[in-house]
Amino acid sequence: MIRNDVLKTLLPIIRDELVVCNIGAPSQELHALDDQPTNFYMLGTMGLSSSIGFGLALAQDKPVISIDGDGSILTNMATLSTIANNPRDNFILLIIDNGSYGSTGDQPTYAGRKTSLAAVATACGCDHVVEVDAAQTAAAVKAALEARKMTIIVSKCDSGNVQVPVIDRNPIVIRERFMEAVKA
Amino acid sequence: MAKTLDKRIIGDFTAAGVDFVTSVPCKQLAGTIEVLDQTPAITHVPSNKEDEGMGLCAGAYMGGMRPAIFMQNTALGVVVNTLATLIQFYQIPLPMLISYRGEVGEPVACQVEMALHTKAILNQLHIPTYHFHTLADVEELPGILAHTQMCKKPVAILTDASFWRAAT
């Protein structure tokens, strides 16, 4: 399964939840599959999906799912310590770990080699870290939502993208629509 | 040890509705950060790096809070992309209380190197910039914080060694 396949399995679970989605292919694929006002699409700023989602979880009580990638987590790895030390049970960090920089041509990341992001998250102090195969991702997200425990999920999947258009929505429209959904 | 000035600054932030602050420490900001942690009206979440902090602020803003970031001017070498593609692109109001290291009174030569670039970077990014040099400059802070919310932009408040040295 590649990222787009994982996203498809997630749709019924995340459709009505607040989702902060990683820059590039992940946001484009989610947008093409199922655009929702509860989705915040990052149009730039690699690495900050985890931090934006966590800031949102700190500010209000609805569940927040940050969909991030292994490359982006490696870019902003220290935020796992911020998350671990300020735990919020409405926060789920889903790391789609396909071992590659998908948006830039599938160059390999170190997470696809020796580095374990689950071990990093655990070492940072995150209490609930699960690593799952791609096919188990939806079940893991559902379980985390039901448990209402801050959970870091590392979903190991294959590298690869599908051809979808870039998101041409105005960023302020994305943000204002999302903020309305947060308040609703 | 926090001074009256530190308490006044945090008081201005809370009066402006700021209720979420992330920080990366600087010696000049130590007093204000100390007061932050004694201020129940503010959620203070320290970050490891300033771009991470701006991500937290963006999320907190979308969750209905009013964020600010406290950081050193050297951080401008870290956050150019985040300012342009997140804070400015999505129009997120963000007051940045910045210790302006490397100005007169600075004991560490290396700090002067980023001081030379500080205003140039802010100018290049078209960020409204205010420079607190004398103690009286702090009178502008409430207006600057209101202005930040009105224009929904990142706004820089540079606070140099002379400003902090005059503090009581």
Interface residues (C-beta under 8 A of the other chain):
Chain A: V20 F40 M42 L43 G44 T45 G47 L48 S50 S51 I52 G53 F54 G55 L56 A57 L58 A59 Q60 N76 A78 T79 S81 T82 N86 P171 I172 I174 R175 F178 M179 V182 K183
Chain B: F20 T43 V45 P46 S47 N48 K49 D51 E52 G53 M54 G55 L56 C57 A58 G59 A60 Y61 M62 G63 G64 M65 P67 N81 T82 A84 T85 L86 F89 Y90 Q91 I92
